[in-house]
Amino acid sequence: MAGGPNDNFVYNPTTWAAILFTVFYGLVWIVQTGQAIQYRTLFMWVMFVACALEFIGFVTRIIAIKEMTTLWPIVVSQTGLIVAPAFIAAQDYMIIGRVMSFVGKEYGYINHTKITKIFVGADIFAILTQAGGGSMLAGANGDLNQMKVAQKVLLTGLALQVITFGIFFFVAVAFDIRSSRAPALQPFREQMKGMRKLWIAFYVSCALITARSIYRTVEFAEIKFTPGNDNADGYLLNHEWPMFVFDSIPILISIIFFSIWHPGAYLPSKKGLRIDGTYEEQFGMRRFLCCGPRKPLKRVPEMSTAESSAVALGKV
């Protein structure tokens, strides 16, 4: 039976499913935290935030189910579940930026230092937009005008995320193809095998996040506002199962892939070390805030060996 205008849901939500995904996301949150400590990968803090948002989103969903007329739990839940995937997209940008820095920026069409500024910056704007739209929609409480504004804000944020992620995907694929075919990297086959695992995790994450974003875009685009009806109408919005199938499960799988092949196992914890054993000089505050003091880029007369790269990586 559908809920009334003062209820948090327009369908009968399943408590057990919310509890199950609370446990799942709690576990991957613990795993990601442990791996970040083990590998000293501070750059994986974005994944930590994404897991936390998903966990909090489902905890407050349970509260919203039990207290159907209390507004704040559903606002917190909807906001967390909507914006969490955008944080995973930002983490993808940062991981591939690290891969580019380690393998060699000369194989990319865009310098890896610009990836954070361009794509993560755009993703932050998308996160803020989606968070604003999600909280407006969850807190509308039957206000159709607010629902219409929230719909437009959400669609803007989702469209920006899909477009930005699509552009980045082609930039990343171009780097992957060029670096995998580079003769200069043939001596580093073992290290490149590790990079291949990260690329597989990245491609899986890309596919799942894109599918989820398309689902959310369709969900909010199909919403219809009928005069005299306090609730917005739309099949995806008015049914619970699509959220789990097209949002919660894909995002969980994306996190699991980066738990199986954690970037810390294949990339140096500090940015600047290259696969050939040399260091790329870090400029400005990045030397201290992100990477620590680094030596200037060293050039050796001959290509460093794969063994020297492995030794250098082990010291970091």
DORO-596605 format. One record per residue (C-alpha): x, y, z; residue in one letter; residue number from 1. Coordinates in Angstrom, 1 decimal, decimal comma. Each point is the difference from the previous one (the first is absolute). Example, Ala and Ser with C-alpha at 12.3 -4.5 7.8 and 13.67 -1.06 7.14 Angstrom:
BEGIN
<c1 12,3; c2 -4,5; c3 7,8; resn A; resi 1>
<c1 1,4; c2 3,4; c3 -0,7; resn S; resi 2>
END
This chain:
BEGIN
<c1 0,0; c2 0,0; c3 0,0; resn M; resi 1>
<c1 1,4; c2 3,4; c3 -1,0; resn A; resi 2>
<c1 0,8; c2 2,5; c3 2,7; resn G; resi 3>
<c1 -1,8; c2 3,3; c3 0,7; resn G; resi 4>
<c1 1,4; c2 3,5; c3 -0,5; resn P; resi 5>
<c1 1,5; c2 -0,1; c3 3,5; resn N; resi 6>
<c1 1,7; c2 -3,4; c3 -0,4; resn D; resi 7>
<c1 3,7; c2 -0,4; c3 -1,0; resn N; resi 8>
<c1 -0,8; c2 -2,5; c3 -2,7; resn F; resi 9>
<c1 -2,7; c2 -0,4; c3 -2,7; resn V; resi 10>
<c1 0,5; c2 -3,8; c3 0,1; resn Y; resi 11>
<c1 0,4; c2 -2,6; c3 2,7; resn N; resi 12>
<c1 3,8; c2 0,0; c3 0,7; resn P; resi 13>
<c1 1,7; c2 -3,2; c3 1,0; resn T; resi 14>
<c1 1,9; c2 0,3; c3 3,3; resn T; resi 15>
<c1 2,0; c2 -3,2; c3 -0,5; resn W; resi 16>
<c1 1,5; c2 1,3; c3 -3,3; resn A; resi 17>
<c1 1,1; c2 3,3; c3 1,7; resn A; resi 18>
<c1 1,6; c2 -2,0; c3 2,8; resn I; resi 19>
<c1 1,7; c2 -2,4; c3 -2,4; resn L; resi 20>
<c1 1,6; c2 2,9; c3 -2,0; resn F; resi 21>
<c1 0,9; c2 1,8; c3 3,2; resn T; resi 22>
<c1 2,1; c2 -3,1; c3 0,9; resn V; resi 23>
<c1 1,5; c2 -0,3; c3 -3,5; resn F; resi 24>
<c1 1,1; c2 3,6; c3 -0,1; resn Y; resi 25>
<c1 1,2; c2 -0,1; c3 3,6; resn G; resi 26>
<c1 2,2; c2 -2,9; c3 -0,9; resn L; resi 27>
<c1 1,5; c2 1,6; c3 -3,1; resn V; resi 28>
<c1 0,5; c2 3,2; c3 2,0; resn W; resi 29>
<c1 2,0; c2 -1,9; c3 2,6; resn I; resi 30>
<c1 2,0; c2 -1,8; c3 -2,8; resn V; resi 31>
<c1 0,8; c2 3,2; c3 -1,8; resn Q; resi 32>
<c1 1,1; c2 1,6; c3 3,3; resn T; resi 33>
<c1 2,2; c2 -2,9; c3 0,8; resn G; resi 34>
<c1 1,6; c2 0,0; c3 -3,4; resn Q; resi 35>
<c1 0,6; c2 3,7; c3 0,0; resn A; resi 36>
<c1 1,9; c2 -0,4; c3 3,3; resn I; resi 37>
<c1 1,9; c2 -3,1; c3 -1,2; resn Q; resi 38>
<c1 1,2; c2 1,6; c3 -3,2; resn Y; resi 39>
<c1 0,1; c2 3,6; c3 1,3; resn R; resi 40>
<c1 -2,1; c2 1,3; c3 -2,8; resn T; resi 41>
<c1 -1,3; c2 3,3; c3 1,2; resn L; resi 42>
<c1 -1,2; c2 0,7; c3 -3,6; resn F; resi 43>
<c1 -2,7; c2 -2,6; c3 0,5; resn M; resi 44>
<c1 -1,8; c2 2,2; c3 2,5; resn W; resi 45>
<c1 -2,7; c2 0,7; c3 -2,6; resn V; resi 46>
<c1 -1,0; c2 -3,6; c3 0,0; resn M; resi 47>
<c1 -0,2; c2 0,0; c3 3,8; resn F; resi 48>
<c1 -2,5; c2 2,9; c3 -0,3; resn V; resi 49>
<c1 -2,0; c2 -1,8; c3 -2,6; resn A; resi 50>
<c1 -0,3; c2 -3,1; c3 2,1; resn C; resi 51>
<c1 -0,9; c2 2,1; c3 3,0; resn A; resi 52>
<c1 -2,8; c2 1,8; c3 -1,9; resn L; resi 53>
<c1 -1,5; c2 -3,3; c3 -1,2; resn E; resi 54>
<c1 0,2; c2 -1,5; c3 3,5; resn F; resi 55>
<c1 -1,6; c2 3,1; c3 1,6; resn I; resi 56>
<c1 -2,6; c2 0,1; c3 -2,9; resn G; resi 57>
<c1 -1,2; c2 -3,5; c3 0,8; resn F; resi 58>
<c1 0,1; c2 0,5; c3 3,8; resn V; resi 59>
<c1 -2,2; c2 3,1; c3 -0,3; resn T; resi 60>
<c1 -2,2; c2 -1,9; c3 -2,5; resn R; resi 61>
<c1 -0,7; c2 -2,6; c3 2,8; resn I; resi 62>
<c1 -0,9; c2 2,9; c3 2,3; resn I; resi 63>
<c1 -2,2; c2 1,6; c3 -2,7; resn A; resi 64>
<c1 -1,9; c2 -3,3; c3 -0,4; resn I; resi 65>
<c1 -0,6; c2 -0,3; c3 3,7; resn K; resi 66>
<c1 -1,0; c2 3,6; c3 0,4; resn E; resi 67>
<c1 -2,0; c2 0,6; c3 -3,1; resn M; resi 68>
<c1 -1,1; c2 3,6; c3 0,9; resn T; resi 69>
<c1 3,4; c2 1,3; c3 1,1; resn T; resi 70>
<c1 1,6; c2 2,0; c3 -2,8; resn L; resi 71>
<c1 3,7; c2 0,2; c3 0,9; resn W; resi 72>
<c1 0,9; c2 -3,7; c3 -0,5; resn P; resi 73>
<c1 -1,3; c2 -0,2; c3 -3,5; resn I; resi 74>
<c1 1,8; c2 3,3; c3 -0,9; resn V; resi 75>
<c1 3,3; c2 -1,3; c3 1,3; resn V; resi 76>
<c1 -0,5; c2 -3,4; c3 -1,6; resn S; resi 77>
<c1 -1,0; c2 1,3; c3 -3,5; resn Q; resi 78>
<c1 2,8; c2 2,6; c3 0,0; resn T; resi 79>
<c1 2,7; c2 -2,6; c3 1,0; resn G; resi 80>
<c1 -1,2; c2 -2,7; c3 -2,5; resn L; resi 81>
<c1 -0,2; c2 2,5; c3 -2,9; resn I; resi 82>
<c1 3,4; c2 1,7; c3 0,4; resn V; resi 83>
<c1 2,1; c2 -3,0; c3 1,2; resn A; resi 84>
<c1 0,6; c2 -1,3; c3 -3,6; resn P; resi 85>
<c1 1,4; c2 3,4; c3 -1,0; resn A; resi 86>
<c1 2,7; c2 -0,4; c3 2,6; resn F; resi 87>
<c1 0,9; c2 -3,4; c3 -1,6; resn I; resi 88>
<c1 0,2; c2 1,8; c3 -3,3; resn A; resi 89>
<c1 2,4; c2 2,5; c3 1,5; resn A; resi 90>
<c1 2,1; c2 -2,8; c3 1,5; resn Q; resi 91>
<c1 0,2; c2 -1,5; c3 -3,5; resn D; resi 92>
<c1 1,4; c2 3,2; c3 -1,3; resn Y; resi 93>
<c1 2,6; c2 0,1; c3 2,8; resn M; resi 94>
<c1 1,0; c2 -3,7; c3 -0,5; resn I; resi 95>
<c1 0,6; c2 0,4; c3 -3,7; resn I; resi 96>
<c1 1,9; c2 3,2; c3 0,6; resn G; resi 97>
<c1 2,3; c2 -2,0; c3 2,3; resn R; resi 98>
<c1 0,3; c2 -2,6; c3 -2,7; resn V; resi 99>
<c1 1,0; c2 2,6; c3 -2,6; resn M; resi 100>
<c1 2,5; c2 1,5; c3 2,4; resn S; resi 101>
<c1 1,6; c2 -3,4; c3 0,7; resn F; resi 102>
<c1 0,0; c2 -1,4; c3 -3,5; resn V; resi 103>
<c1 1,0; c2 3,3; c3 -1,7; resn G; resi 104>
<c1 -1,9; c2 3,2; c3 -0,8; resn K; resi 105>
<c1 1,4; c2 0,0; c3 -3,5; resn E; resi 106>
<c1 -2,5; c2 -2,7; c3 -1,0; resn Y; resi 107>
<c1 -3,0; c2 2,2; c3 0,7; resn G; resi 108>
<c1 -1,7; c2 2,8; c3 -1,9; resn Y; resi 109>
<c1 -0,7; c2 1,8; c3 3,2; resn I; resi 110>
<c1 2,6; c2 0,5; c3 2,7; resn N; resi 111>
<c1 -1,0; c2 -2,0; c3 3,1; resn H; resi 112>
<c1 0,4; c2 3,1; c3 2,2; resn T; resi 113>
<c1 -2,9; c2 1,6; c3 -2,0; resn K; resi 114>
<c1 -2,3; c2 -3,0; c3 0,5; resn I; resi 115>
<c1 -0,6; c2 0,8; c3 3,6; resn T; resi 116>
<c1 -0,6; c2 3,7; c3 -0,7; resn K; resi 117>
<c1 -2,3; c2 -0,5; c3 -3,0; resn I; resi 118>
<c1 -1,9; c2 -3,2; c3 0,7; resn F; resi 119>
<c1 -0,1; c2 -0,2; c3 3,7; resn V; resi 120>
<c1 -1,0; c2 3,7; c3 0,1; resn G; resi 121>
<c1 -2,9; c2 -0,7; c3 -2,4; resn A; resi 122>
<c1 -0,9; c2 -3,0; c3 2,1; resn D; resi 123>
<c1 -0,1; c2 2,1; c3 3,2; resn I; resi 124>
<c1 -2,4; c2 2,3; c3 -1,7; resn F; resi 125>
<c1 -2,1; c2 -3,0; c3 -1,0; resn A; resi 126>
<c1 0,0; c2 -1,3; c3 3,6; resn I; resi 127>
<c1 -1,1; c2 3,3; c3 1,4; resn L; resi 128>
<c1 -2,8; c2 0,3; c3 -2,6; resn T; resi 129>
<c1 -1,2; c2 -3,5; c3 0,6; resn Q; resi 130>
<c1 0,1; c2 0,4; c3 3,7; resn A; resi 131>
<c1 -2,0; c2 3,2; c3 -0,2; resn G; resi 132>
<c1 -2,6; c2 -1,6; c3 -2,4; resn G; resi 133>
<c1 -0,2; c2 -3,2; c3 2,1; resn G; resi 134>
<c1 -0,6; c2 1,8; c3 3,3; resn S; resi 135>
<c1 -2,6; c2 2,3; c3 -1,7; resn M; resi 136>
<c1 -1,9; c2 -3,0; c3 -1,5; resn L; resi 137>
<c1 0,1; c2 -2,0; c3 3,3; resn A; resi 138>
<c1 -1,1; c2 3,0; c3 2,0; resn G; resi 139>
<c1 -2,7; c2 1,2; c3 -2,4; resn A; resi 140>
<c1 -2,7; c2 -1,7; c3 2,1; resn N; resi 141>
<c1 -2,7; c2 0,4; c3 -2,7; resn G; resi 142>
<c1 1,2; c2 3,5; c3 -1,2; resn D; resi 143>
<c1 -0,3; c2 -0,5; c3 -3,8; resn L; resi 144>
<c1 1,8; c2 3,2; c3 -0,8; resn N; resi 145>
<c1 3,0; c2 -1,1; c3 2,1; resn Q; resi 146>
<c1 -0,1; c2 -3,4; c3 -1,6; resn M; resi 147>
<c1 0,2; c2 1,6; c3 -3,5; resn K; resi 148>
<c1 3,0; c2 2,1; c3 1,0; resn V; resi 149>
<c1 1,6; c2 -3,0; c3 1,6; resn A; resi 150>
<c1 -0,5; c2 -2,0; c3 -3,2; resn Q; resi 151>
<c1 1,7; c2 2,6; c3 -2,1; resn K; resi 152>
<c1 2,9; c2 0,3; c3 2,4; resn V; resi 153>
<c1 0,5; c2 -3,8; c3 0,2; resn L; resi 154>
<c1 -0,1; c2 -0,4; c3 -3,8; resn L; resi 155>
<c1 2,6; c2 2,7; c3 -0,4; resn T; resi 156>
<c1 2,3; c2 -1,6; c3 2,5; resn G; resi 157>
<c1 -0,4; c2 -3,5; c3 -1,5; resn L; resi 158>
<c1 0,4; c2 1,3; c3 -3,6; resn A; resi 159>
<c1 3,3; c2 1,7; c3 1,0; resn L; resi 160>
<c1 1,3; c2 -3,1; c3 1,7; resn Q; resi 161>
<c1 -0,8; c2 -2,2; c3 -3,1; resn V; resi 162>
<c1 1,5; c2 2,4; c3 -2,4; resn I; resi 163>
<c1 3,2; c2 0,6; c3 2,1; resn T; resi 164>
<c1 0,4; c2 -3,7; c3 0,6; resn F; resi 165>
<c1 -0,4; c2 -0,8; c3 -3,7; resn G; resi 166>
<c1 2,7; c2 2,5; c3 -1,0; resn I; resi 167>
<c1 2,3; c2 -1,4; c3 2,6; resn F; resi 168>
<c1 -0,6; c2 -3,5; c3 -1,1; resn F; resi 169>
<c1 1,3; c2 0,7; c3 -3,5; resn F; resi 170>
<c1 3,0; c2 1,8; c3 1,5; resn V; resi 171>
<c1 0,8; c2 -3,0; c3 2,2; resn A; resi 172>
<c1 -0,5; c2 -2,5; c3 -2,8; resn V; resi 173>
<c1 2,4; c2 1,9; c3 -2,3; resn A; resi 174>
<c1 2,6; c2 -0,1; c3 2,8; resn F; resi 175>
<c1 -0,5; c2 -3,7; c3 0,6; resn D; resi 176>
<c1 0,4; c2 -0,8; c3 -3,7; resn I; resi 177>
<c1 3,1; c2 2,1; c3 -0,5; resn R; resi 178>
<c1 1,7; c2 -1,2; c3 3,1; resn S; resi 179>
<c1 -0,8; c2 -3,7; c3 -0,5; resn S; resi 180>
<c1 1,6; c2 0,2; c3 -3,5; resn R; resi 181>
<c1 3,1; c2 2,1; c3 1,0; resn A; resi 182>
<c1 3,2; c2 -1,9; c3 -0,7; resn P; resi 183>
<c1 1,7; c2 2,0; c3 2,8; resn A; resi 184>
<c1 -2,3; c2 -1,7; c3 2,6; resn L; resi 185>
<c1 0,7; c2 -3,6; c3 -1,2; resn Q; resi 186>
<c1 2,7; c2 -0,6; c3 2,6; resn P; resi 187>
<c1 -2,6; c2 0,7; c3 2,7; resn F; resi 188>
<c1 -2,4; c2 -2,8; c3 -0,8; resn R; resi 189>
<c1 -0,6; c2 -1,0; c3 3,7; resn E; resi 190>
<c1 -0,9; c2 3,6; c3 1,0; resn Q; resi 191>
<c1 -2,2; c2 0,4; c3 -3,0; resn M; resi 192>
<c1 -1,9; c2 -3,2; c3 0,9; resn K; resi 193>
<c1 -0,9; c2 1,8; c3 3,2; resn G; resi 194>
<c1 -1,1; c2 3,1; c3 -2,0; resn M; resi 195>
<c1 -2,2; c2 -2,3; c3 -2,1; resn R; resi 196>
<c1 -1,9; c2 -1,1; c3 3,1; resn K; resi 197>
<c1 -0,6; c2 3,6; c3 0,9; resn L; resi 198>
<c1 -1,2; c2 0,7; c3 -3,5; resn W; resi 199>
<c1 -2,4; c2 -2,9; c3 0,2; resn I; resi 200>
<c1 -1,4; c2 1,3; c3 3,3; resn A; resi 201>
<c1 -0,3; c2 3,4; c3 -1,5; resn F; resi 202>
<c1 -1,9; c2 -1,2; c3 -3,1; resn Y; resi 203>
<c1 -2,4; c2 -2,0; c3 2,2; resn V; resi 204>
<c1 -0,5; c2 3,1; c3 2,2; resn S; resi 205>
<c1 -0,5; c2 2,2; c3 -3,1; resn C; resi 206>
<c1 -2,7; c2 -2,3; c3 -1,4; resn A; resi 207>
<c1 -1,8; c2 -0,4; c3 3,3; resn L; resi 208>
<c1 0,0; c2 3,7; c3 0,9; resn I; resi 209>
<c1 -1,1; c2 1,0; c3 -3,5; resn T; resi 210>
<c1 -2,9; c2 -2,6; c3 0,1; resn A; resi 211>
<c1 -0,9; c2 1,3; c3 3,5; resn R; resi 212>
<c1 0,1; c2 3,7; c3 -1,2; resn S; resi 213>
<c1 -2,2; c2 -0,9; c3 -3,0; resn I; resi 214>
<c1 -2,5; c2 -1,7; c3 2,3; resn Y; resi 215>
<c1 -0,2; c2 3,0; c3 2,3; resn R; resi 216>
<c1 -0,3; c2 2,4; c3 -2,9; resn T; resi 217>
<c1 -2,9; c2 -2,0; c3 -1,4; resn V; resi 218>
<c1 -1,6; c2 -0,3; c3 3,5; resn E; resi 219>
<c1 -0,1; c2 3,7; c3 0,5; resn F; resi 220>
<c1 -0,7; c2 0,9; c3 -3,6; resn A; resi 221>
<c1 -3,2; c2 -2,1; c3 -0,1; resn E; resi 222>
<c1 -1,5; c2 1,6; c3 3,1; resn I; resi 223>
<c1 -3,4; c2 1,5; c3 -0,7; resn K; resi 224>
<c1 -1,7; c2 2,6; c3 2,2; resn F; resi 225>
<c1 -3,8; c2 -0,3; c3 0,1; resn T; resi 226>
<c1 -2,1; c2 2,9; c3 1,4; resn P; resi 227>
<c1 -1,8; c2 -1,2; c3 3,1; resn G; resi 228>
<c1 2,5; c2 -2,8; c3 0,6; resn N; resi 229>
<c1 2,5; c2 0,7; c3 2,8; resn D; resi 230>
<c1 2,4; c2 -2,7; c3 -1,2; resn N; resi 231>
<c1 2,0; c2 0,0; c3 -3,2; resn A; resi 232>
<c1 -0,8; c2 -2,8; c3 -2,4; resn D; resi 233>
<c1 2,5; c2 -2,2; c3 -1,8; resn G; resi 234>
<c1 0,5; c2 -3,8; c3 -0,2; resn Y; resi 235>
<c1 3,7; c2 0,0; c3 1,2; resn L; resi 236>
<c1 -0,7; c2 2,5; c3 2,7; resn L; resi 237>
<c1 -3,0; c2 -1,8; c3 1,3; resn N; resi 238>
<c1 1,6; c2 -3,5; c3 0,1; resn H; resi 239>
<c1 2,8; c2 -1,1; c3 2,3; resn E; resi 240>
<c1 1,6; c2 -2,8; c3 -1,9; resn W; resi 241>
<c1 1,6; c2 2,1; c3 -2,8; resn P; resi 242>
<c1 2,0; c2 1,9; c3 2,7; resn M; resi 243>
<c1 1,7; c2 -3,2; c3 1,2; resn F; resi 244>
<c1 0,5; c2 -1,5; c3 -3,4; resn V; resi 245>
<c1 1,2; c2 3,0; c3 -1,9; resn F; resi 246>
<c1 1,6; c2 2,1; c3 2,8; resn D; resi 247>
<c1 1,0; c2 -1,8; c3 3,2; resn S; resi 248>
<c1 1,3; c2 -3,3; c3 -1,5; resn I; resi 249>
<c1 2,0; c2 1,6; c3 -2,9; resn P; resi 250>
<c1 1,7; c2 2,4; c3 2,4; resn I; resi 251>
<c1 0,8; c2 -2,8; c3 2,5; resn L; resi 252>
<c1 1,6; c2 -2,0; c3 -2,8; resn I; resi 253>
<c1 2,1; c2 2,9; c3 -1,0; resn S; resi 254>
<c1 1,3; c2 0,4; c3 3,5; resn I; resi 255>
<c1 0,7; c2 -3,7; c3 0,3; resn I; resi 256>
<c1 2,1; c2 0,0; c3 -3,2; resn F; resi 257>
<c1 2,2; c2 2,7; c3 1,5; resn F; resi 258>
<c1 0,2; c2 -2,0; c3 3,2; resn S; resi 259>
<c1 1,2; c2 -3,2; c3 -1,9; resn I; resi 260>
<c1 2,5; c2 2,0; c3 -2,0; resn W; resi 261>
<c1 0,8; c2 2,9; c3 2,3; resn H; resi 262>
<c1 2,0; c2 2,8; c3 -1,6; resn P; resi 263>
<c1 2,4; c2 0,0; c3 3,0; resn G; resi 264>
<c1 1,2; c2 -3,5; c3 -1,0; resn A; resi 265>
<c1 1,2; c2 1,2; c3 -3,4; resn Y; resi 266>
<c1 0,7; c2 3,7; c3 0,4; resn L; resi 267>
<c1 2,4; c2 1,9; c3 2,2; resn P; resi 268>
<c1 -1,6; c2 1,6; c3 3,0; resn S; resi 269>
<c1 1,6; c2 3,4; c3 -0,8; resn K; resi 270>
<c1 -0,3; c2 1,6; c3 -3,4; resn K; resi 271>
<c1 3,1; c2 0,7; c3 -2,0; resn G; resi 272>
<c1 1,6; c2 -3,5; c3 -0,3; resn L; resi 273>
<c1 0,0; c2 -1,2; c3 -3,6; resn R; resi 274>
<c1 0,0; c2 -3,6; c3 -1,2; resn I; resi 275>
<c1 3,6; c2 0,4; c3 -1,3; resn D; resi 276>
<c1 1,3; c2 0,8; c3 3,5; resn G; resi 277>
<c1 0,3; c2 3,8; c3 -0,6; resn T; resi 278>
<c1 -1,8; c2 2,7; c3 1,8; resn Y; resi 279>
<c1 -2,2; c2 2,7; c3 -1,5; resn E; resi 280>
<c1 0,5; c2 3,3; c3 1,7; resn E; resi 281>
<c1 -3,0; c2 1,4; c3 1,9; resn Q; resi 282>
<c1 -0,7; c2 3,7; c3 -0,1; resn F; resi 283>
<c1 -1,6; c2 2,4; c3 2,5; resn G; resi 284>
<c1 -2,0; c2 -1,2; c3 3,0; resn M; resi 285>
<c1 -0,5; c2 -3,4; c3 -1,6; resn R; resi 286>
<c1 3,6; c2 -0,8; c3 1,1; resn R; resi 287>
<c1 -1,2; c2 0,1; c3 3,6; resn F; resi 288>
<c1 -3,8; c2 -0,4; c3 0,1; resn L; resi 289>
<c1 -0,3; c2 -2,9; c3 -2,4; resn C; resi 290>
<c1 3,3; c2 -1,7; c3 -0,5; resn C; resi 291>
<c1 2,6; c2 1,1; c3 2,4; resn G; resi 292>
<c1 3,3; c2 1,6; c3 -1,1; resn P; resi 293>
<c1 1,3; c2 -1,6; c3 -3,2; resn R; resi 294>
<c1 3,3; c2 0,0; c3 -1,8; resn K; resi 295>
<c1 0,2; c2 1,6; c3 -3,5; resn P; resi 296>
<c1 -0,6; c2 -2,4; c3 -2,9; resn L; resi 297>
<c1 3,1; c2 -2,1; c3 -0,5; resn K; resi 298>
<c1 1,1; c2 -1,0; c3 -3,4; resn R; resi 299>
<c1 2,2; c2 -3,0; c3 -0,5; resn V; resi 300>
<c1 2,1; c2 -0,7; c3 -3,1; resn P; resi 301>
<c1 -1,8; c2 -3,3; c3 -0,6; resn E; resi 302>
<c1 -3,5; c2 -1,2; c3 0,7; resn M; resi 303>
<c1 -0,3; c2 -1,1; c3 3,6; resn S; resi 304>
<c1 -0,7; c2 -3,7; c3 0,5; resn T; resi 305>
<c1 -3,2; c2 -1,5; c3 1,2; resn A; resi 306>
<c1 1,9; c2 -1,3; c3 3,0; resn E; resi 307>
<c1 1,0; c2 3,6; c3 1,0; resn S; resi 308>
<c1 -3,6; c2 1,1; c3 -0,3; resn S; resi 309>
<c1 -1,1; c2 -2,8; c3 2,3; resn A; resi 310>
<c1 2,6; c2 0,9; c3 2,5; resn V; resi 311>
<c1 -0,9; c2 3,6; c3 -0,1; resn A; resi 312>
<c1 -3,7; c2 -0,7; c3 0,4; resn L; resi 313>
<c1 0,7; c2 -2,3; c3 2,9; resn G; resi 314>
<c1 1,7; c2 2,8; c3 1,9; resn K; resi 315>
<c1 -3,0; c2 2,4; c3 -0,3; resn V; resi 316>
END
